Amino acid sequence: MLADPATIACYCRVSSRSQKTDSQRAAISRWLRSHSIDPLDVQWFSDHESGKTTNRTGFEQLQQAVFEGRVKTVIVWKLDRLSRRQRDGINLLADWCDRGVRVISVTQQIDLSGPIGRMVASVMFGLAEIELEYRRERQAAGIQVAKQRGAYRGRAHGTTKSDPGRARQLAARGLMIGEIAQALGVSERTVLRYIRSAALATSDS
């Protein structure tokens, strides 16, 4: 049996502002309804930040709720939404288990609580970290091959990642910062820098 809906928290995380948590929220909501729980009766927390760090606003709010005893069950789409680092993930779950908190991953069909849950989570977090490192290795290997073929020269000193003029054109058309970043393949911070530099140049002229 699940806890009182008032003590259930659902956590969603994506890695950047240009991404949305809609699909995670929908999957969790379906799971809640299948267990006769109204998604509107639970607490929702979300972040648009990397899972490599636990310094996230939504996550810290969730942690505070757990610490104060207001949350007894945490539901996530996948365990790696909580952390991409094995040590952080295991330490987090160990602390929650000691506080009597139950953790449920809806897509992995895992219900974690107590010592067994902690052991299973350590394996899952380990796999998540291996996946992250493997992705980095593949990217580095691809760059190395491109360099050997003379097809990769990196970015020249003083140049920008994309065309600032294009970013300003898209902004003038009414596109959101996240949409511009996705279209140009750069971060939202880079897009903001392009637009601000243009505004400064205009004010100085």
N, C-alpha and C positions, 0 to 999 in steps of 0.2 A: 504493500500500500504506500502511496505517496503521501507526503506531508500536507498540511493545510496549505492551500494555494497561496495564502498570504506569506508563507515562508519559503516559497519556491522562486528561484531566480533563474532567468534565461540569459545566457551571454553569447553575443555574436561579435565576430571580429573579421575585418578585411584589412589588407595591408596598406591601402592608400585611399585618399579622399575621392579618387576617381572611380573607386569600386563601391558596390552597394551590398548591404547585408540582407537584402530582400529574400534571396533564395534560402539563406540559413534560417531566417525568421519564419518563412513559410514551412520549412521542413519541421522545425521545432513546434510550430503551431499545430501542424497535423498530428504530431506525436501527442501533444497535450490533449487534443480533442479525442484521440483514440483512447485516452485514459480518463475521459469524462472531466477534463479540466478546461475551463474557459481561458484562452490566452490573455484576456483582459484582466484576469484575476491575479496574475503573477507579476513579478517585477522583471523589467527588461533592462539590460545593460549592454552597451555596444561600444566598439572602438574602430577607428580607421587608422590603425598603426601596426607596425611590424610586431610579430610574435617573438622576436629575438630579445625583446626587453619587456619587463613587467611594469615599466613606468608608463602606464596608460591611464587616462582619466577614468574611463568606464570601468576598467579592471580594478583600479584603486577604490572606486565607489563600491564595487562588489565585495572587495576584501573587507572594507569597513563594515558593510552589512553583515558579513559572516562573523567578523570579530565581535560585533555587538549582539550576536545571537538572533538577528532578524531573518537570517537565511539558513535553512536546514537542508535544502536540496538545490544543487546547481545543475542546470541542463544546458548542454552545448551541442552544436552540430557535429563537431569532431573534437577530440582532445587537444589537437594541435592549435585550436582556436585559443586555448588558455596559454600555451607556451610552445615555442619552437625549440627550447633548450631543455635537454634531459634533466639537468640538475635542478633548474628552476621548477620544472614541472613536477618532479618527484618531491621536492621540498614543499611545494604548494599543496600537493595532494596529501602529504604526510600531516601537514598542519591542519588541513580541513578534516581529515579522518579523525585526528585527535579531538577535534571539536564536535565530532558526531555528524559531520556534513556528508551527505550522499551526493555523488557525482554521476550523471548519466550522459552518455554520448549517444545521440539518437541514430546517426547513420552507421556507427560502428556496433550498435546494439550491445553496448557495454554499460553495466550498472556497477559502479565502484563504491565500496564502503569497507572499512576495516582492513586488516592485514592482506587479505587476498586481493582486494581491489587495489591496494597500493602496489603490490607486486606486478599485477597485470599492467597498471598504468606506467610503471617504470619501463616495461618493454615497449609500450606504445609510444611514450615520449622519446625513447631511444631511437625507434624507427623514424620518427618525425625529424629528429636531428640528423640522422644519417641521410635522409632524403634531401634535406637542405644542403648539407655538405656535398652530396653527390651532384646536385644541380650546379653548385659553384664550380666543382671540378670540371664538369662538362663545358661550362661557359669558358673557363680558362683554357681548356684543351682546344676549343673551337677557335679562340683568339690566337693561340699558338700556331695552329695549322694555317690560319689566314696570314699570319706574319711570315711563315716560311714560304708561302706562295706569293708573297708580296702584295696581298690583297687587303692587308690591314695596316693602316698607318696611324691610327688613333686620331686624336683631335689636336690640331696645331695650336701652339700657345697663343692665347689671346682671342681664340675663336669661340663661338657659341655652339651649343649642342644642336640648335635648330635655327630657323630663320625668325628673328625677332619681329620682322615686318609682317610675316605670315600670322604670328600670334596676335598682333594688334588688329589685323584684318578680321580674324575670326572673332575677336572680342567685339569689334564694331558691328558685327553681324548678330550679336546677342548671344553667342555661345558662352556657356559657363566655363569657369577656370578648369574644372575637371575634364570637361569635354575637349577643351583646347589641348590640355596636357596629353590626353589620350591620342588625339589626332596627330600631334607632333612627335610623340614618343619621348616626352620629357616629363619632369616632375612638375607638380603644381607650383612649387616654389620658384622654379625656373620661369614658368609662364608669368607669375606675378612680377618677377624681376624685369622681364622684357617690357611688360606694360608700364611699370613704374618708371623705368628708364626713359620711356617714350614721353610720359607725362612730365618728367623733369626737364627733358630736352625742350618740350613745347613751352613750359613756363619760363625757361631761360632765354628763349628766342624773342 
